[in-house]
Every structure is written in structure tokens, then in C-alpha cells.
């Protein structure tokens, strides 16, 4: 074995050691968002803070599905948690046809687009804790059959509502998570 091969072998082992050392050093920097030990800016764990958020009724079909999904995501199995916060949500929904069949002059596909603006308030609505906005869309295929179009549009609306609820849940959790001390 020549000295060049020995030096190359040492470099490879030194690089491997450096990679392992860096991974071990950085492993303490990562913490799970939804663990019981992750504290929120409100002084409690993220799980209990999210479970303490009340979501009032949201009008229309999109709002109904989004509220149900949010209640499940926020409370999980802690339905008995006293509510200290209120999440107010306003939705805006539109449908756009994306592909038009030129032979029949009929739209072959459509897209449901929705935006939800939310505000997290104290339960007495005296202080805004945070606010934000999320957007989502889902496409669906349209056919000559009227009822299949209605069902496809409803399914797309429910997919958008679930997507918006997940995005709001994620934004609430990340923005309420306190910096580690």
C-alpha cells in the first residue's frame, strides 16, 4: 500500500467521522412539533393549546366540512378541554372551467378554488393572537351526466376544505410553538 492510498483512506475515514459528529451534534436541535414537551407561546403544550381552540360554525358546505375537519385536527380525542381561544374563519370559493371541448362547447374539467382567512382570538374576543390566510384548489372532470358533475364538484369542494383545514392547523401549530429555551 502506497502512502497516497493511506492518506486517501485517512481522508475518507476523517470525512465519515465528521459527518457522524455533525449528525450527533445537530440531533438535539430537532424537536417534534406535536409532542407533549413542545411548549406554545401561550405557556402550555402545543397539543393542549390547540385543543383549547373553539371553532364556531362556518356558513356553506365548504365551511361545514372545513370546521368538522378542524375540530377533529385541533381537539383530537381531547373534546373535554376548556376553550380559551376562538378561531374565526371567512371563506371565499369559486369554480373555474379549465378545459373546454371545442366539438361540444362544453367544459371537460373544472377547478374549485378556495381561500380561507382566519383570526385566532381570545375567547372573549378582546385580543387577536394571530391571523393568516390559506388557499387551495382541486380539479374534477365534468361529464354529460348532470348528477355525476354535481357529485364530482362536491367531492372537489370537500377535498379543498380538508386541505384548507390541514393548512390552518399546521400554521396554528407552527406559529404557536415557542422557541426552545
C-alpha positions as CSV (number, residue, x, y, z in Angstrom):
1,X,0.0,0.0,0.0
2,X,1.5,3.3,-1.0
3,X,1.5,6.4,1.1
4,X,-1.0,8.1,-1.3
5,X,-3.5,5.3,-0.7
6,X,-3.0,5.5,3.1
7,X,-3.6,9.3,3.0
8,X,-6.8,8.8,0.9
9,X,-8.0,6.2,3.3
10,X,-7.5,8.5,6.3
11,X,-9.4,11.3,4.5
12,X,-12.3,9.1,3.9
13,X,-12.4,7.9,7.5
14,X,-12.0,11.5,8.7
15,X,-14.9,12.7,6.5
16,X,-17.1,9.8,7.8
17,X,-16.2,10.8,11.4
18,X,-17.0,14.4,10.7
19,X,-20.4,13.5,9.2
20,X,-21.3,11.3,12.2
21,X,-20.1,14.0,14.6
22,X,-22.2,16.7,12.8
23,X,-25.3,14.4,12.8
24,X,-25.0,13.8,16.6
25,X,-24.4,17.5,17.3
26,X,-27.5,18.6,15.3
27,X,-29.8,15.8,16.5
28,X,-30.5,17.8,19.7
29,X,-31.8,20.8,17.6
30,X,-34.8,18.9,16.2
31,X,-37.9,18.5,18.2
32,X,-41.3,17.1,17.2
33,X,-44.0,19.8,16.8
34,X,-46.9,17.9,18.3
35,X,-45.1,16.3,21.3
36,X,-46.3,16.9,24.8
37,X,-42.9,18.6,25.6
38,X,-43.2,21.2,22.8
39,X,-44.4,24.4,24.5
40,X,-46.5,27.1,22.9
41,X,-46.2,30.8,23.2
42,X,-49.2,30.7,25.5
43,X,-47.4,28.7,28.1
44,X,-48.9,25.2,27.6
45,X,-48.0,22.3,25.4
46,X,-49.0,22.6,21.7
47,X,-51.5,19.8,22.0
48,X,-53.4,21.4,24.9
49,X,-53.2,24.9,23.3
50,X,-54.6,23.6,20.0
51,X,-57.3,21.6,21.9
52,X,-58.4,24.8,23.7
53,X,-59.4,26.5,20.4
54,X,-63.1,26.7,19.7
55,X,-64.2,26.8,16.0
56,X,-67.6,28.3,15.6
57,X,-69.9,27.4,12.7
58,X,-68.8,28.5,9.2
59,X,-71.6,29.0,6.7
60,X,-72.0,27.0,3.4
61,X,-70.8,23.5,2.5
62,X,-67.1,24.3,2.3
63,X,-67.2,25.9,5.7
64,X,-69.1,23.0,7.3
65,X,-66.6,20.4,6.0
66,X,-63.6,22.6,7.0
67,X,-65.0,23.2,10.5
68,X,-65.6,19.5,11.1
69,X,-62.0,18.7,9.9
70,X,-60.5,21.5,12.0
71,X,-62.3,20.4,15.2
72,X,-61.0,16.8,14.7
73,X,-57.5,18.1,14.0
74,X,-57.4,20.5,16.9
75,X,-59.1,18.5,19.6
76,X,-58.1,15.0,18.5
77,X,-59.5,13.0,21.4
78,X,-59.5,15.8,24.0
79,X,-63.0,17.1,23.5
80,X,-63.3,17.9,27.2
81,X,-60.6,20.6,27.1
82,X,-62.0,24.1,28.2
83,X,-62.0,26.6,25.3
84,X,-59.7,29.6,25.8
85,X,-59.5,30.7,22.2
86,X,-61.8,31.3,19.3
87,X,-60.9,30.7,15.6
88,X,-62.9,32.9,13.3
89,X,-62.8,31.9,9.6
90,X,-64.1,33.6,6.5
91,X,-64.1,31.6,3.2
92,X,-64.3,32.6,-0.4
93,X,-64.9,29.9,-3.1
94,X,-65.0,30.0,-6.9
95,X,-65.3,27.5,-9.7
96,X,-63.3,27.9,-12.9
97,X,-63.6,25.8,-16.0
98,X,-60.1,24.8,-17.2
99,X,-60.6,22.7,-20.3
100,X,-63.3,23.3,-22.9
101,X,-64.2,20.6,-25.5
102,X,-64.5,22.6,-28.8
103,X,-66.6,19.9,-30.5
104,X,-69.4,20.1,-27.9
105,X,-68.7,23.5,-26.5
106,X,-68.7,22.0,-23.0
107,X,-66.2,22.2,-20.2
108,X,-64.5,18.9,-19.7
109,X,-62.8,19.9,-16.4
110,X,-63.3,22.4,-13.7
111,X,-61.3,23.6,-10.7
112,X,-62.7,24.6,-7.3
113,X,-60.6,27.4,-5.8
114,X,-61.0,28.5,-2.2
115,X,-59.4,30.9,0.2
116,X,-59.8,30.9,4.0
117,X,-58.9,33.9,6.1
118,X,-58.6,33.2,9.8
119,X,-58.1,35.0,13.1
120,X,-57.3,33.4,16.4
121,X,-58.8,35.4,19.3
122,X,-59.0,35.1,23.0
123,X,-62.4,33.5,24.0
124,X,-63.8,37.0,24.9
125,X,-62.6,38.3,21.5
126,X,-60.6,41.1,23.3
127,X,-57.2,40.3,21.7
128,X,-56.1,38.9,18.3
129,X,-53.4,36.3,18.9
130,X,-52.6,35.7,15.2
131,X,-54.2,35.8,11.8
132,X,-53.5,34.4,8.4
133,X,-54.8,33.1,5.1
134,X,-54.6,29.8,3.2
135,X,-55.5,28.9,-0.4
136,X,-56.3,25.6,-2.1
137,X,-57.7,24.2,-5.2
138,X,-58.9,20.8,-6.6
139,X,-59.8,19.9,-10.1
140,X,-62.5,17.5,-11.2
141,X,-63.7,16.0,-14.5
142,X,-67.1,17.0,-15.9
143,X,-69.2,14.7,-18.0
144,X,-72.6,15.0,-19.8
145,X,-74.3,13.4,-16.8
146,X,-75.6,16.2,-14.5
147,X,-75.6,14.2,-11.3
148,X,-72.1,12.9,-11.7
149,X,-71.0,16.5,-12.2
150,X,-72.7,17.6,-9.0
151,X,-71.1,14.7,-7.1
152,X,-67.6,15.4,-8.6
153,X,-67.9,19.1,-7.7
154,X,-68.9,18.2,-4.2
155,X,-66.0,15.8,-3.8
156,X,-63.6,18.5,-5.1
157,X,-65.1,21.0,-2.6
158,X,-64.6,18.6,0.3
159,X,-61.0,17.9,-0.8
160,X,-60.3,21.6,-0.8
161,X,-62.0,22.0,2.6
162,X,-59.8,19.3,4.1
163,X,-56.7,20.8,2.5
164,X,-57.5,24.2,3.9
165,X,-58.2,22.8,7.4
166,X,-54.9,20.9,7.4
167,X,-53.1,24.1,6.3
168,X,-54.7,26.2,9.1
169,X,-53.9,23.5,11.6
170,X,-50.3,23.4,10.6
171,X,-50.0,27.2,10.6
172,X,-51.5,27.5,14.0
173,X,-49.2,24.8,15.4
174,X,-46.0,26.3,14.0
175,X,-46.9,29.9,14.8
176,X,-47.9,29.0,18.4
177,X,-44.8,26.9,19.0
178,X,-42.4,28.7,21.3
179,X,-38.7,28.9,20.6
180,X,-36.8,26.4,22.8
181,X,-35.3,28.0,25.9
